[in-house]
Amino acid sequence: MLAIDGDGTIRQSSLAAGDLPSSLRGGYFKAALPGVTNDTRQVVVAFDLPSHRMTLERAYLSPYDIPLDSGFLRSLLVLATLAGMLTMPLIFNAAFYRILREPFVLWHSALTISLLLTILTSSGLAVVLFDPPAMTLSWLTTVIFGLTVASGAMFAHSFIEPGRLHPLLRRSLLYSAIWAMLLSTFHAAFPFVERPIQSTAYTAAFAPVIAIFILSMLDALRRGSRGAKFQAVGYIPVIMSGLVRLVTGVVPWLESNDAMLLFYMGCVCEVLFTTLGVADRFMAIKQQRDKARFDADALKRLSERDALTGLLNRRAIEQNFETYRAEGYRAIAVLDLDHFKAINDGHGHGVGDEVLKAVADVLQGDRQVQAFRLGGEEFVLLVRGEDAQLRAERLRQAIPAAVANAVPGLGRAVTASMGMTDTQPDADIEFSEFYRQADELLYDAKLAGRNRTKAMLAQGAEG
């Protein structure tokens, strides 16, 4: 930098790239001129191998850095508000991920964080907050830009529903993410051997990434992707900003344009629409899981029900026996219809099924009794209460009248034999043993002439 006075006096100074401080105007550096006086007639500034054409196109002389006037403070306030908005999706994503455990939630968080960091590093906020050197801010911005592109590609890769994107394009999004990270890291770390060529090549290298992303959105929309609709709307300003940077950075006769205002608008759209997309997907997946859980519960209930009578079956009693015991069902009765084979042989299995249904209706007539059909004409009752034996006996004795009323024309009464036992509340007994005891008593009832009950009380007295 040269300051030349009218009498030919020259004052000069130079700064290495690493010594350049950052400017409050986002994305720029500043350098103090050598002593400028009232006699100074010319100021000459020479850039040694500038890395971007924009460095030359946007350079200007000023007596001060951007003043902290009301307009500048308002712009910082808007940027700070936008940065605050970008933290809200992170809170939502933390809640979503606890439930969904889906990778697109993590990639959306990475995208949001990278956009937040981009706003901080590309605006005056970074200088206000921690004032990094200009070259540090330069390579940091480059790396963060690569992270933004990579996380955006991975978010699209994982967010677009299965079957709603061509497999080749889905893989291309993955490769684009890897390419963006390698490209930005290499550009930030490389010692700028051919700075003008390298910067132009770096900018041009993102053209395939933008093309792949646009093609992916179009293909997903064509295939009816719901998530792509939110992404397409949210990313339009960001893609337009990228296209402006790409075209003006590559075409020699165009003035470079970083399109920062359009980029900030894109951040707002990204925050609004992709967060809505994540919330929409969250609700869709939650509904799918709720439906799957409901269907699984329904299948489980069906697997525990007897198809003919609607009573619970052996599977239900075995799987839930401890629960029934805890609810106070201490007595068990095994009930078998007398001479049921004769009904099937004489009247047909259809009539026999009607008899079984009538018996099932009778056995469900007491709230203190849980009725089960184990198969054929055999039923099991779990009974609670001090009068458990009396309750079970009432149900058994109600069978003949109920069957006669429901299935007329049988020609004889349908009776049942029953074996019953109970235990103390704190007794440790498994269902198989409990059932065996009652089944043996049922056998005794049949030997004694059928149409009766044999019961063994907890104290061991037989009745």
C-alpha positions as CSV (number, residue, x, y, z in Angstrom):
1,M,0.0,0.0,0.0
2,L,1.4,3.4,-1.1
3,A,0.4,6.9,-0.1
4,I,2.0,9.4,-2.6
5,D,2.1,13.1,-1.7
6,G,2.1,16.0,-4.2
7,D,5.8,16.5,-3.8
8,G,6.6,12.9,-4.6
9,T,7.0,11.7,-1.1
10,I,6.0,8.0,-0.8
11,R,4.9,6.2,2.3
12,Q,4.4,2.5,2.1
13,S,3.4,-0.5,4.2
14,S,2.6,-4.2,3.5
15,L,0.6,-6.9,5.3
16,A,0.9,-10.6,5.0
17,A,-2.4,-12.5,4.4
18,G,-2.2,-13.9,7.9
19,D,-2.0,-10.5,9.5
20,L,-5.2,-9.1,7.9
21,P,-7.9,-8.3,10.4
22,S,-11.6,-9.0,9.5
23,S,-14.0,-6.2,8.7
24,L,-17.3,-5.6,10.3
25,R,-18.7,-5.8,6.8
26,G,-19.3,-9.5,6.5
27,G,-16.9,-11.5,4.3
28,Y,-14.3,-8.7,4.0
29,F,-10.9,-7.8,5.5
30,K,-9.5,-4.4,6.2
31,A,-6.0,-2.9,6.2
32,A,-4.8,0.4,7.6
33,L,-3.2,2.6,5.0
34,P,0.2,4.2,5.6
35,G,0.0,7.8,6.8
36,V,-2.4,9.8,4.7
37,T,-2.2,13.6,5.0
38,N,-3.7,16.6,3.4
39,D,-0.9,16.6,0.9
40,T,-1.6,13.0,-0.2
41,R,-2.6,12.9,-3.9
42,Q,-2.7,9.2,-4.7
43,V,-3.3,5.9,-2.8
44,V,-2.1,2.8,-4.6
45,V,-3.0,-0.7,-3.2
46,A,-1.6,-3.8,-4.9
47,F,-2.9,-7.3,-4.2
48,D,-0.4,-10.1,-4.6
49,L,-2.1,-13.1,-6.2
50,P,-5.7,-12.4,-5.1
51,S,-7.7,-15.5,-4.5
52,H,-11.0,-14.1,-5.8
53,R,-12.0,-11.6,-8.5
54,M,-14.4,-10.2,-5.9
55,T,-11.5,-9.1,-3.8
56,L,-10.6,-6.6,-6.5
57,E,-14.1,-5.8,-7.7
58,R,-15.4,-4.8,-4.2
59,A,-12.3,-3.1,-2.8
60,Y,-12.9,0.5,-1.7
61,L,-11.2,3.2,0.3
62,S,-12.9,4.4,3.5
63,P,-11.8,6.6,6.4
64,Y,-13.2,4.0,8.8
65,D,-14.6,0.6,9.2
66,I,-18.4,0.3,8.8
67,P,-19.8,2.7,11.5
68,L,-22.0,1.3,14.2
69,D,-25.0,3.4,13.1
70,S,-28.6,2.5,13.5
71,G,-28.8,0.9,10.0
72,F,-25.9,-1.4,10.7
73,L,-27.2,-2.3,14.1
74,R,-30.6,-3.1,12.7
75,S,-28.9,-5.5,10.1
76,L,-27.0,-7.2,12.9
77,L,-30.2,-7.5,14.9
78,V,-32.0,-9.1,11.9
79,L,-29.0,-11.6,11.5
80,A,-29.1,-12.4,15.2
81,T,-32.8,-13.0,15.0
82,L,-32.3,-15.3,12.1
83,A,-29.6,-17.1,14.0
84,G,-32.0,-17.5,16.9
85,M,-34.6,-18.9,14.6
86,L,-32.1,-21.5,13.4
87,T,-31.8,-22.8,17.0
88,M,-35.5,-23.7,17.2
89,P,-35.3,-26.7,14.8
90,L,-32.5,-28.1,16.9
91,I,-34.8,-28.2,19.9
92,F,-37.6,-29.8,17.8
93,N,-35.1,-32.3,16.3
94,A,-33.9,-33.3,19.8
95,A,-37.5,-34.2,20.7
96,F,-38.2,-35.9,17.4
97,Y,-35.0,-38.0,17.5
98,R,-35.9,-39.4,21.0
99,I,-39.0,-40.9,19.4
100,L,-38.1,-41.6,15.8
101,R,-34.3,-42.4,15.9
102,E,-34.3,-41.6,12.1
103,P,-31.0,-40.5,10.5
104,F,-32.7,-37.6,8.6
105,V,-33.4,-35.9,11.9
106,L,-29.6,-35.9,12.6
107,W,-28.8,-34.6,9.1
108,H,-31.4,-31.9,9.4
109,S,-29.7,-30.8,12.7
110,A,-26.3,-30.8,11.0
111,L,-27.7,-28.7,8.1
112,T,-29.3,-26.3,10.6
113,I,-26.0,-25.9,12.5
114,S,-24.0,-25.4,9.4
115,L,-26.4,-22.7,8.2
116,L,-26.2,-21.1,11.6
117,L,-22.3,-21.1,11.4
118,T,-22.5,-19.8,7.8
119,I,-24.5,-16.8,9.0
120,L,-22.1,-16.1,11.8
121,T,-19.0,-16.3,9.7
122,S,-20.3,-14.6,6.6
123,S,-21.7,-11.6,8.4
124,G,-20.3,-9.1,10.9
125,L,-21.6,-11.2,13.8
126,A,-18.4,-13.3,13.9
127,V,-16.3,-10.1,14.2
128,V,-18.5,-8.7,16.9
129,L,-18.5,-11.9,18.9
130,F,-14.9,-13.2,18.6
131,D,-13.0,-11.2,15.9
132,P,-11.1,-13.9,14.1
133,P,-8.3,-13.0,11.6
134,A,-9.5,-12.6,8.0
135,M,-7.7,-15.7,6.7
136,T,-8.9,-17.8,9.6
137,L,-12.5,-16.6,8.8
138,S,-11.8,-17.3,5.1
139,W,-10.9,-21.0,5.5
140,L,-13.5,-21.5,8.2
141,T,-16.2,-20.2,5.9
142,T,-15.0,-22.5,3.1
143,V,-15.1,-25.6,5.3
144,I,-18.5,-24.6,6.7
145,F,-19.8,-24.1,3.2
146,G,-18.8,-27.6,2.3
147,L,-20.5,-28.9,5.5
148,T,-23.7,-27.1,4.5
149,V,-23.7,-28.6,1.1
150,A,-22.8,-32.1,2.4
151,S,-25.4,-32.1,5.2
152,G,-28.1,-30.8,2.8
153,A,-27.3,-33.6,0.3
154,M,-27.4,-36.2,3.1
155,F,-30.6,-34.8,4.5
156,A,-32.2,-35.2,1.1
157,H,-30.7,-38.7,0.7
158,S,-32.2,-39.9,4.0
159,F,-35.4,-37.8,4.0
160,I,-37.0,-38.6,0.7
161,E,-39.2,-41.6,1.2
162,P,-38.1,-45.1,0.0
163,G,-39.3,-45.8,-3.5
164,R,-39.8,-42.0,-4.2
165,L,-36.3,-41.4,-5.7
166,H,-34.3,-43.2,-8.3
167,P,-31.6,-45.4,-6.7
168,L,-28.9,-43.8,-8.9
169,L,-29.9,-40.3,-7.8
170,R,-30.0,-41.3,-4.2
171,R,-26.5,-42.7,-4.4
172,S,-25.4,-39.5,-6.3
173,L,-26.6,-37.4,-3.3
174,L,-24.3,-39.5,-1.1
175,Y,-21.4,-39.0,-3.5
176,S,-22.2,-35.3,-3.7
177,A,-21.9,-35.0,0.1
178,I,-18.5,-36.7,0.1
179,W,-17.4,-34.5,-2.9
180,A,-18.4,-31.3,-1.2
181,M,-16.6,-32.0,2.0
182,L,-13.4,-33.1,0.1
183,L,-13.6,-30.1,-2.1
184,S,-14.0,-27.5,0.6
185,T,-11.4,-29.1,2.9
186,F,-8.9,-29.3,0.0
187,H,-9.6,-25.7,-1.0
188,A,-9.3,-24.4,2.5
189,A,-6.0,-26.3,3.3
190,F,-4.3,-26.0,-0.1
191,P,-1.6,-23.3,-0.2
192,F,-3.1,-21.5,-3.3
193,V,-0.4,-22.3,-5.8
194,E,-2.6,-21.0,-8.6
195,R,-5.0,-18.8,-6.7
196,P,-7.2,-17.3,-9.5
197,I,-7.4,-20.7,-11.4
198,Q,-8.0,-22.6,-8.2
199,S,-10.8,-20.4,-6.9
200,T,-12.6,-20.5,-10.3
201,A,-12.2,-24.3,-10.5
202,Y,-13.4,-24.6,-6.9
203,T,-16.6,-22.7,-7.7
204,A,-17.2,-24.6,-10.9
205,A,-16.7,-28.0,-9.2
206,F,-20.0,-27.4,-7.3
207,A,-22.0,-27.3,-10.6
208,P,-22.5,-31.1,-10.7
209,V,-23.7,-31.0,-7.0
210,I,-26.4,-28.4,-7.8
211,A,-27.4,-30.3,-10.9
212,I,-27.8,-33.6,-9.0
213,F,-29.8,-31.9,-6.3
214,I,-32.2,-30.3,-8.8
215,L,-32.6,-33.6,-10.7
216,S,-33.2,-35.4,-7.4
217,M,-36.0,-32.9,-6.3
218,L,-37.6,-33.1,-9.8
219,D,-37.5,-36.9,-9.8
220,A,-38.9,-37.2,-6.2
221,L,-41.7,-34.8,-7.0
222,R,-42.5,-36.8,-10.1
223,R,-42.7,-39.9,-8.0
224,G,-45.1,-38.3,-5.5
225,S,-42.7,-37.7,-2.6
226,R,-44.3,-35.7,0.1
227,G,-41.0,-34.8,1.7
228,A,-39.6,-33.4,-1.5
229,K,-42.4,-30.8,-1.7
230,F,-41.2,-29.3,1.6
231,Q,-37.5,-29.5,0.5
232,A,-38.1,-28.0,-3.0
233,V,-39.9,-24.9,-1.6
234,G,-37.4,-24.5,1.2
235,Y,-34.3,-24.8,-1.0
236,I,-35.3,-22.7,-4.0
237,P,-33.7,-19.5,-2.7
238,V,-30.6,-21.3,-1.5
239,I,-30.2,-23.0,-4.9
240,M,-30.8,-19.7,-6.7
241,S,-28.1,-18.1,-4.5
242,G,-25.7,-21.0,-5.4
243,L,-26.4,-20.5,-9.1
244,V,-25.7,-16.8,-8.9
245,R,-22.4,-17.4,-7.2
246,L,-21.5,-20.1,-9.6
247,V,-22.3,-18.2,-12.8
248,T,-20.8,-14.9,-11.7
249,G,-17.7,-16.7,-10.3
250,V,-17.0,-18.7,-13.4
251,V,-18.0,-16.4,-16.3
252,P,-15.1,-13.9,-16.8
253,W,-17.1,-10.9,-18.0
254,L,-19.7,-10.9,-15.2
255,E,-19.1,-9.1,-11.9
256,S,-18.9,-11.5,-9.0
257,N,-21.9,-11.6,-6.7
258,D,-22.1,-13.5,-3.5
259,A,-25.9,-13.1,-3.3
260,M,-25.8,-12.9,0.5
261,L,-29.3,-11.3,0.8
262,L,-30.8,-14.1,-1.3
263,F,-28.8,-16.6,0.8
264,Y,-30.2,-15.2,4.1
265,M,-33.7,-15.4,2.6
266,G,-32.9,-19.0,1.7
267,C,-32.0,-19.7,5.3
268,V,-35.4,-18.4,6.5
269,C,-37.2,-20.7,3.9
270,E,-35.0,-23.6,4.8
271,V,-35.8,-23.2,8.5
272,L,-39.5,-22.8,7.9
273,F,-40.3,-25.4,5.3
274,T,-37.8,-28.2,6.0
275,T,-38.7,-28.1,9.7
276,L,-42.3,-28.4,8.7
277,G,-41.3,-31.3,6.5
278,V,-39.6,-33.0,9.4
279,A,-42.6,-32.5,11.6
280,D,-44.9,-33.8,8.8
281,R,-42.7,-36.9,8.4
282,F,-42.7,-37.3,12.2
283,M,-46.5,-37.4,12.3
284,A,-46.6,-39.8,9.3
285,I,-44.1,-42.2,10.8
286,K,-45.8,-41.9,14.2
287,Q,-49.2,-42.8,12.6
288,Q,-47.6,-45.7,10.8
289,R,-46.0,-47.0,14.0
290,D,-49.2,-46.5,15.9
291,K,-51.1,-48.4,13.3
292,A,-48.6,-51.2,13.3
293,R,-48.7,-51.3,17.0
294,F,-52.5,-51.4,16.9
295,D,-52.5,-54.1,14.3
296,A,-50.0,-56.1,16.3
297,D,-52.2,-55.7,19.4
298,A,-55.2,-56.7,17.4
299,L,-53.4,-59.8,16.1
300,K,-52.4,-60.7,19.6
301,R,-55.9,-60.4,20.8
302,L,-57.1,-62.5,17.9
303,S,-54.5,-65.1,18.7
304,E,-55.8,-65.3,22.3
305,R,-59.5,-65.7,21.3
306,D,-61.4,-68.8,20.3
307,A,-62.8,-68.1,16.9
308,L,-66.1,-69.9,17.5
309,T,-67.2,-68.7,20.9
310,G,-65.1,-65.5,21.3
311,L,-63.8,-66.7,24.6
312,L,-60.2,-66.4,25.6
313,N,-58.1,-69.5,24.8
314,R,-55.4,-71.6,26.4
315,R,-52.7,-69.2,25.1
316,A,-54.3,-66.3,26.8
317,I,-54.6,-68.0,30.2
318,E,-51.1,-69.3,30.1
319,Q,-49.5,-66.0,29.1
320,N,-51.5,-63.9,31.6
321,F,-51.9,-66.4,34.4
322,E,-49.7,-64.4,36.9
323,T,-51.7,-61.2,36.1
324,Y,-55.0,-63.0,36.8
325,R,-53.6,-64.3,40.1
326,A,-52.5,-60.8,41.0
327,E,-56.0,-59.6,40.3
328,G,-57.5,-62.0,42.8
329,Y,-58.5,-65.0,40.7
330,R,-57.5,-67.8,43.1
331,A,-60.0,-70.5,42.1
332,I,-60.0,-72.6,38.9
333,A,-62.8,-74.7,37.5
334,V,-62.5,-77.1,34.5
335,L,-65.9,-77.8,33.0
336,D,-66.8,-80.4,30.3
337,L,-70.2,-80.9,28.6
338,D,-71.7,-84.3,29.1
339,H,-72.1,-86.6,26.1
340,F,-71.3,-83.8,23.7
341,K,-70.2,-86.3,21.0
342,A,-73.8,-87.6,20.8
343,I,-75.0,-84.1,19.9
344,N,-72.6,-83.8,17.0
345,D,-73.3,-87.3,15.9
346,G,-77.1,-87.0,16.1
347,H,-77.7,-83.4,15.0
348,G,-74.5,-82.4,13.1
349,H,-71.6,-80.2,14.0
350,G,-73.5,-77.0,13.1
351,V,-75.9,-77.7,16.0
352,G,-73.0,-78.6,18.2
353,D,-71.4,-75.3,17.5
354,E,-74.6,-73.5,18.5
355,V,-74.6,-75.4,21.7
356,L,-71.0,-74.3,22.4
357,K,-71.9,-70.7,21.7
358,A,-74.8,-70.9,24.1
359,V,-72.6,-72.3,26.8
360,A,-70.0,-69.6,26.2
361,D,-72.8,-66.9,26.7
362,V,-73.7,-68.5,30.0
363,L,-70.2,-68.6,31.3
364,Q,-69.7,-64.9,30.6
365,G,-72.6,-64.0,32.9
366,D,-70.6,-63.1,36.0
367,R,-68.1,-60.3,36.3
368,Q,-66.1,-62.2,38.9
369,V,-65.5,-65.0,36.5
370,Q,-63.1,-65.2,33.5
371,A,-64.1,-67.9,31.0
372,F,-61.9,-69.7,28.6
373,R,-62.4,-72.4,26.0
374,L,-59.5,-74.9,25.8
375,G,-60.9,-76.8,22.9
376,G,-63.8,-79.2,22.0
377,E,-66.4,-79.1,24.7
378,E,-63.9,-78.2,27.5
379,F,-64.0,-74.8,29.3
380,V,-62.0,-73.3,32.1
381,L,-63.2,-70.7,34.6
382,L,-61.0,-68.5,36.8
383,V,-63.0,-67.2,39.7
384,R,-62.4,-64.6,42.4
385,G,-64.2,-63.8,45.6
386,E,-65.0,-65.6,48.8
387,D,-68.0,-67.3,47.2
388,A,-66.0,-68.5,44.2
389,Q,-67.3,-72.1,44.3
390,L,-70.9,-70.9,44.5
391,R,-70.5,-68.6,41.5
392,A,-69.0,-71.3,39.4
393,E,-71.7,-73.7,40.4
394,R,-74.5,-71.3,39.5
395,L,-73.0,-70.9,36.0
396,R,-72.8,-74.7,35.6
397,Q,-76.4,-75.2,36.6
398,A,-77.6,-72.5,34.3
399,I,-76.3,-74.3,31.2
400,P,-79.2,-76.8,30.6
401,A,-81.9,-74.0,30.5
402,A,-79.7,-71.6,28.4
403,V,-78.9,-74.3,25.8
404,A,-82.5,-75.5,25.6
405,N,-83.7,-71.9,25.0
406,A,-80.9,-71.2,22.4
407,V,-81.0,-74.5,20.6
408,P,-84.4,-76.1,20.7
409,G,-85.2,-79.6,19.5
410,L,-82.2,-81.4,21.0
411,G,-84.5,-83.9,22.7
412,R,-82.6,-84.0,26.0
413,A,-81.0,-81.5,28.4
414,V,-77.3,-80.6,27.9
415,T,-75.5,-80.8,31.3
416,A,-71.9,-80.3,32.4
417,S,-69.5,-81.8,34.8
418,M,-67.0,-79.7,36.7
419,G,-63.9,-80.0,38.8
420,M,-62.8,-77.1,40.9
421,T,-60.0,-76.1,43.3
422,D,-58.6,-72.9,44.8
423,T,-55.5,-71.8,46.6
424,Q,-54.3,-69.3,49.2
425,P,-53.5,-65.8,47.9
426,D,-49.8,-66.2,48.5
427,A,-49.5,-69.7,47.1
428,D,-46.9,-70.1,44.4
429,I,-48.4,-72.3,41.7
430,E,-48.1,-72.5,38.0
431,F,-51.1,-72.8,35.7
432,S,-50.2,-76.4,34.5
433,E,-50.3,-77.7,38.1
434,F,-53.4,-75.6,39.0
435,Y,-55.2,-77.0,35.9
436,R,-54.1,-80.6,36.6
437,Q,-55.6,-80.5,40.1
438,A,-59.0,-79.3,38.7
439,D,-58.9,-81.7,35.8
440,E,-58.5,-84.6,38.1
441,L,-61.5,-83.5,40.1
442,L,-63.5,-83.2,36.8
443,Y,-62.6,-86.8,36.1
444,D,-63.9,-87.8,39.5
445,A,-67.2,-85.9,38.8
446,K,-67.6,-87.9,35.6
447,L,-66.9,-91.2,37.3
448,A,-69.5,-90.2,39.9
449,G,-72.3,-90.0,37.3
450,R,-71.7,-86.6,35.5
451,N,-73.8,-83.5,35.9
452,R,-72.1,-82.6,39.1
453,T,-69.2,-80.8,40.6
454,K,-66.2,-82.1,42.6
455,A,-64.3,-79.3,44.5
456,M,-61.2,-79.3,46.6
457,L,-61.0,-76.3,48.9
458,A,-57.8,-74.5,49.9
459,Q,-57.7,-76.2,53.2
460,G,-57.8,-79.6,51.5
461,A,-61.5,-80.5,52.3
462,E,-63.4,-82.2,49.5
463,G,-66.9,-81.1,48.6
